[in-house]
Amino acid sequence: MKARTIDAVELEVLWNRLISIVNEQAAALMHASFTTVVREAGDLSAGVFDRAGNMLAQAVTGTPGHINTMANCVRHFVKAYPIDTLKSGDSLLTNDPWLGSGHLHDITVVTPVFYRGRGVGWFANTCHAMDIGGRTLGAGARQVYEEGLNIPIMKLFSEGEINRDLIAIVRANVREPDQVVGDLYAQQAGNDVGAVKLLQALEHCDLVDIEGLSGLILDRSETATREAISEIANGVYEDEVKLDGYDKPLVIRAKVIVEDRSLIVDYTGTSPQVDRGINVVYNYTHAYTTYPLKCAISPHIPNNEGSFRPITVMAPEGCILNAQFPCAVGARHLVGHFLSQPLFGALSQAIPDRVIADGSAGLWNTQLEGIGRTGERFAYIFFSAGGMGARPGDDGISATAFPSGIKGVPAEAIESVSPVIMHRRALIPDSGGAGTFRGGLGQEMVLSVDSDHPALHSCMYDRTRYAPRGFLGGRDGRCGELFLSDGTVLPPKGRYDLQPGQSVTLRIPGGGGYGSPFERDPKRVLEDVVQERLSIEAARDSYGVAITADFEVDVEETAVLRKNASADDADRHR
């Protein structure tokens, strides 16, 4: 059977079928997963690729740090194991940080698909493993060798038979062998479901392969992305942000160069790599550069190899965004998740109505390990988010991750699979930056471990020194805090023993505001006060809105407060 022409109508049908297939792939993986990290938080990606390793379509679930790194990672598999050298039932994996998603805890499984005796494409997924050995996930390592088991590209399955030697090595090196190995089987199950559905589609649609379909999808995505870029005025737009760093602050400096139908991002001037585990590999930098650009410029265009082609990402070797082997990279998200902020800061000079203010950005990852009340060993990690930055037309979303997309794990799920106890989980009033549109609220968590033994707490937190910035007159969000029940303030990227009976409080930052707070509708300010998102004092001081004891807006006093605030602003700008 020969390849045939695909018309526009059939292209739309096939595209929607591909999306359905990868969503089924992801759903199968999540349903089979052994861990709350995957099935509850959604820390995974899933996608389909053509013979050359070009990503065609991704599942709607997952994170940019997984899906956009996987888009480049699969080509390394294709180079190491060309599809025509493999057989049905073969499957490959790696967790190499420089090939994949930037740290050892993410494992990528890639499976070739064969139709009528010929390789026609690949399914791949990346998942966060509950543990990978080493000194446990954290920011404190000085070299990647300390951070756990590094698996080069190799076979997970060979003609349907599991690589028992690999599984034995994995089990001998991780703290939660059943969960880690169980998720490898779940990852394979997801790819297998995708492969079956793709073969059904080829048979049903009378296609011999997906090469023609791939060419159409990628070329159209590239053209549409270039057209979207062309809507931005040519020019050079720059911005920088400061982060806590490990023991001293870091700077991410971004230059966005728009040239007709293409775009270049240059990170020259960014801080050099450090001797702790917050370094970022280039592939992760590329992923968290292309994603926020898509959000601002072309959110309606499919995320695939074609949409990446018009964008060039430059980061000097040896800077913290292109860190070189064998540096430590375990907590690379504490830098990589902030790339959207200088990018949006730069683009706010050209398209202010299409960017958001700074949010808490970096997930607050909490890793705990020790011995539970019944004597069993445990290692558990969960992810938490602060407030998103405000948007041009609406408030920032509270306790929601951006740009990662990770979901918070319910307290009930955490407590059902670990001895971790969540005593309190609540939004923090007044933590969102004031603005015409308010920043999302941060959240407070109070944790302990049900044990007679100390538990090791590995902290992976940022924005405790530098607050998320407001945009275009919006105020900054509130910084984060971390302290014990006795009042001891803890280092945000350290490790310590949480003692029996002791609790730790995490206060995750709020997002920045957008636009002048004195232009916010007083009714929205009142609603925030009624909903306890804002105190009466903050309504008056930050927004110039007077709220009575009966929870009504004092119109006359509000007018005076705002008139005085405008006069003060004018004096400051003279």
Beta strands, then each sheet from edge to edge (+ up, - down):
strand 1: 44-49
strand 2: 55-58
strand 3: 91-94
strand 4: 106-115
strand 5: 118-128
strand 6: 154-158
strand 7: 161-162
strand 8: 235-243
strand 9: 250-259
strand 10: 262-266
strand 11: 311-314
strand 12: 364-371
strand 13: 377-384
strand 14: 420-427
strand 15: 443-449
strand 16: 455-460
strand 17: 481-484
strand 18: 495-498
strand 19: 504-507
sheet 1: 2+ 1- 5+ 4- 3+ 6- 7+
sheet 2: 8+ 9- 10+ 11+
sheet 3: 13+ 12- 16+ 18-
sheet 4: 14+ 15- 19+ 17-
end
